[in-house]
Amino acid sequence: MSEGGKRVDEDWKRRAQAEKEVDAQKVAGAPAAAAAPGAAPRADVKANPMFRGLIESLASQALLYMGAMRDPMTGQAHQDLNQAQTMIDMLGMIEEKTKGNLAKEEAEMLKEVLDEVRMHFVRITQPPPPNPKGPMMGNKK
């Protein structure tokens, strides 16, 4: 097309954006398009064994602080529920911040571990349900 003797390229914005994405990919070494929040695990991402170690380490610390494991240094179990909650929150933050950027097996492992430590925390912090039959089974008031 020409407009006043000048050639107008209507497709220039699309090509410029494509070039920017290619350049960003080269610089970052990763895909130019960011993962959408809530995105599914990616099939093109290779699992990193260090990720599993990081998640297991944080989960072990959470269990240690819940009193579910003995301290390897002292051999005794102790509870610090604030620290346990902090470890669980860290795992949750990792899940949130890495959503859509993990290999399928990493995402599944993280969800499984997080569900497990959360359930354990709930079990130890909530009082047991009341016994509908009274203090002792079979006894009448």
Phi, psi and omega in degrees: 000155175225146183222105182064033179086356180255142178277128181250122179259104184285348183262007187294325180294318180297316180294320179296318178296318179298320178294320178299318180295318178297317179296317179297322180294320178295317182291313184277338183072021181219167178300143182289328181278126179284151179289138179286148177302135180081011183292152180287160176302150183265135179282338183273002181259131178272135180296141178252121182299335178290333178296315178301317179298319179297313181295315179296325179295313179294321179294320178297320177296318178299315180294323177298314180290339177276354180085009181279345179228153176277145176295125182295337181278319185257339183079004181249151176266141175213161180243137170218088187293333176294317178293322177300316179297323178297317179297319179294319177297322177297316177298319178296322178295319178297317179300315182294314186285340181256002183305126180087357181241008181255154170293155184305314182292328177292315181297318179294317180296317180298316180297316180297313181296315181296317177300318182295312182290326176296316180296320178297318179299316179297317181299321184273344182258345179261141178292152180295151179295150181293148179278119183293343182264008179099188185298322181228137180297136178088341179278141176254147180277000000 
